[in-house]
Amino acid sequence: MSKLLLFKELYIEAFRNLGHYLITSYLKVLTWLCIACLAIVSYAFIYRWATGFYF
């Protein structure tokens, strides 16, 4: 749980005093899009691994 709080604090600190509102918004959206893509890839890999797919 402490790692999650540390990640949250790092995320908030990274975007504090960054600059223009549009740049901040764009980077936040890009960050969440990248996290979503990594989650999808992780899910697909774990699903294939769990079902015995031959790589």
For each residue, the residues with C-beta under 8 A, 3 or more apart:
1: 4 5
2: 5 6
3: 6 7
4: 1 7 8
5: 1 2 8 9
6: 2 3 9 10
7: 3 4 10 11
8: 4 5 11 12
9: 5 6 12 13
10: 6 7 13 14
11: 7 8 14 15 31
12: 8 9 15 16
13: 9 10 16
14: 10 11 18
15: 11 12 18 24 27 28
16: 12 13
17:
18: 14 15 23 24 27
19: 23 24
20: 23 24
21: 24 25
22: 25 26
23: 18 19 20 26 27
24: 15 18 19 20 21 27 28
25: 21 22 28 29
26: 22 23 29 30
27: 15 18 23 24 30 31
28: 15 24 25 31 32
29: 25 26 32 33
30: 26 27 33 34
31: 11 27 28 34 35
32: 28 29 35 36
33: 29 30 36 37
34: 30 31 37 38
35: 31 32 38 39
36: 32 33 39 40
37: 33 34 40 41
38: 34 35 41 42
39: 35 36 42 43
40: 36 37 43 44
41: 37 38 44 45
42: 38 39 45 46
43: 39 40 46 47
44: 40 41 47 48
45: 41 42 48 49
46: 42 43 49 50
47: 43 44 50 51
48: 44 45 51 53 55
49: 45 46 53
50: 46 47
51: 47 48
52:
53: 48 49
54:
55: 48
